[in-house]
Amino acid sequence: MEFRFGSDHVAITHPDREALLAEVDRRLAEGRGFALATLNLDHMVKLRHDAAFRAAYQRQDIVVADGNPVVWLSRLARRPVSLVPGADLVLPLAQAAARQGVSVALIGSTAEALDSAAAALKAQVPGIAVACTIAPSFGFDPEGDEAAAILTRLRDEDVGLAFIALGAPKQERLAARGAPGAPHRVCLDRGRAGLYRWNAAPRPGKLSRPVPGMALARADAAAPDDPALCRLRRHPAGRGRPRPAPAHGLAVFDQPHPPTPEPRQVEAKRPRASAKRPITA
């Protein structure tokens, strides 16, 4: 599946999670470097207007679909790919690193969140080695001196796999810059959500706030005849079923609004009798 932006193009290189993890295992075992990005709708909007972002995306070795709109478009183009959320890749990639004896680094967020994430990863992934956690300064420039220092530190500490969670397009640009001169490098969009998942404290954000009239639930990759496509095609089978949201692997279920209370019956007031005394002759 390929998306064109003028003369540039971005291709989904691996159609599903299984193909991605098999490729990562091979590269880790062979000591081959790579950069990985997860394409979603937000990225596609930014790619239209950001030439540097497009250049960074074209240097990614592995690109998967992170977002139902990308999956839907692939099916409409008859080149279907599966949903592979970046946040859900943190654990299996960490497990792959542990199997291959590769140390990892966590880059992004805050020092406190990263330390908590590292502790949780060590608890859930036996044998994982977290070499370092790096929280870049505010206004971090992926082409600046601080970025160069981070890449040097990764090389000096023999980091084999780095989870970069800086938000797009910074993380893709940093991964593209570092991948050629490093043994392994990984960039995950929604990686920030994945790192927060290992933190004990909930991540603040729009999705953590109450949403009137909606309920949020996890959604798996949909089958070709799933309610998402039925709803997209206005097929009757889609009625009353979960409607996947554009990103984050969330399904939005429409809920009826609370019933409007009936108007209170107010008894009409009788006209008050005149208090004036009648005039007598």
Residue pairs with C-beta under 8 A, 6 or more apart in sequence:
1 11
1 12
1 15
1 65
1 73
1 74
1 77
1 79
1 80
1 81
2 9
2 10
2 11
2 12
3 9
3 10
3 11
3 39
3 44
3 47
3 73
5 47
5 48
5 54
8 47
8 51
8 54
8 55
8 58
9 58
10 39
10 47
10 54
10 57
10 58
10 63
11 63
12 39
12 63
12 64
12 65
12 70
12 74
12 81
13 60
13 61
13 62
13 63
13 64
14 20
14 23
14 62
14 63
14 64
14 84
15 80
15 81
15 82
16 64
16 81
16 82
16 84
16 221
17 64
17 82
17 84
17 89
17 92
20 36
20 62
20 64
20 84
20 89
21 92
21 93
21 96
23 34
23 62
24 34
24 36
24 62
24 93
24 96
24 186
25 96
25 99
25 100
26 32
27 33
27 34
27 184
28 96
28 97
28 100
28 102
28 160
28 161
28 184
29 100
31 183
31 184
32 184
33 61
33 179
33 180
33 182
33 183
33 184
33 185
34 61
34 62
34 179
34 184
34 185
34 186
35 59
35 60
35 61
35 62
35 172
35 175
35 176
35 178
35 179
35 185
35 186
35 187
36 60
36 61
36 62
36 63
36 64
36 175
36 186
36 187
36 188
37 43
37 57
37 60
37 62
37 63
37 172
37 175
37 187
37 188
37 189
38 63
38 64
38 65
38 66
38 84
38 85
38 86
38 89
38 188
38 189
38 190
39 57
39 63
39 64
39 65
39 66
39 67
39 70
39 189
40 65
40 66
40 67
40 69
40 70
40 189
40 190
40 247
41 67
41 69
41 70
41 246
41 247
42 67
42 168
42 247
43 53
43 57
43 168
43 189
44 69
44 70
46 53
46 168
46 169
47 53
47 54
47 57
50 169
52 169
52 173
53 168
53 169
53 172
53 173
55 176
56 169
56 172
56 173
56 175
56 176
57 63
57 172
57 176
59 176
59 179
60 172
60 175
60 176
60 187
61 179
64 81
64 84
65 71
65 74
65 81
65 82
65 83
65 84
66 83
66 84
66 85
66 86
66 189
66 190
66 247
67 83
67 246
67 247
68 83
68 219
68 222
68 228
68 244
68 245
68 246
68 247
69 246
69 247
70 81
71 80
71 81
71 82
71 83
71 221
71 222
72 228
72 229
72 232
74 80
74 81
75 224
75 229
80 224
82 221
83 220
83 221
83 222
83 249
84 221
85 190
85 248
85 249
86 188
86 189
86 190
86 191
86 193
86 194
87 188
87 190
87 191
87 193
87 194
87 197
87 248
87 249
88 194
88 249
89 188
89 194
90 121
90 163
90 188
90 191
90 194
90 195
90 197
90 198
91 124
91 125
91 194
93 161
93 163
93 186
93 188
94 104
94 121
94 125
94 128
94 161
95 125
95 128
96 102
97 103
97 104
97 128
97 160
97 161
98 125
98 126
98 127
98 128
98 129
99 127
100 160
102 129
102 160
102 161
102 184
103 129
103 130
103 131
103 157
103 158
103 159
103 160
103 161
104 121
104 128
104 129
104 130
104 131
104 159
104 160
104 161
104 162
104 163
105 130
105 131
105 132
105 133
105 134
105 154
105 157
105 159
105 161
105 162
105 163
106 114
106 117
106 118
106 130
106 132
106 133
106 134
106 162
106 163
106 165
106 195
107 133
107 134
107 135
107 136
107 150
107 162
107 163
107 164
107 165
107 166
107 174
108 114
108 134
108 135
108 136
108 163
108 164
108 165
108 166
108 167
108 171
108 191
108 192
108 195
109 117
109 135
109 165
109 192
109 195
109 196
110 135
111 133
111 135
113 195
113 196
113 199
113 201
114 133
114 134
114 135
114 195
115 133
116 198
116 199
116 200
116 201
117 133
117 195
117 196
117 198
117 199
118 130
118 133
118 198
120 198
120 199
120 200
121 128
121 130
121 198
122 128
122 130
124 198
131 157
131 158
131 159
132 153
132 154
132 157
132 159
134 150
134 153
136 146
136 147
136 150
136 166
137 146
140 146
140 147
140 166
140 170
141 147
142 166
142 170
142 171
142 173
142 174
142 177
143 173
143 177
147 174
147 177
150 174
151 174
151 177
151 178
151 181
151 182
154 162
154 178
154 182
154 185
155 181
155 182
159 182
159 184
160 183
160 184
161 184
161 185
161 186
162 178
162 182
162 184
162 185
162 186
163 186
163 188
163 191
163 194
163 195
164 171
164 174
164 175
164 185
164 186
164 187
164 188
164 191
165 171
165 188
165 191
165 192
165 194
165 195
166 174
166 192
167 189
167 192
168 189
171 187
171 188
171 189
171 191
172 187
172 189
174 187
175 185
175 186
175 187
178 185
179 185
188 194
190 247
190 248
193 203
193 248
196 202
196 203
197 203
202 208
207 216
207 248
207 250
213 254
213 255
213 257
214 252
214 253
214 254
214 255
215 252
215 253
215 255
216 245
216 250
216 251
216 252
217 242
217 250
217 251
217 253
218 249
218 250
218 251
219 242
219 244
219 245
219 249
219 250
219 251
220 249
222 228
222 229
222 244
225 237
227 237
227 238
227 241
227 242
227 243
228 238
228 243
228 244
229 235
229 238
230 236
230 237
230 238
230 241
231 238
231 241
231 243
232 238
242 251
242 252
242 253
243 251
243 252
243 253
243 254
244 250
244 251
244 252
245 251
245 252
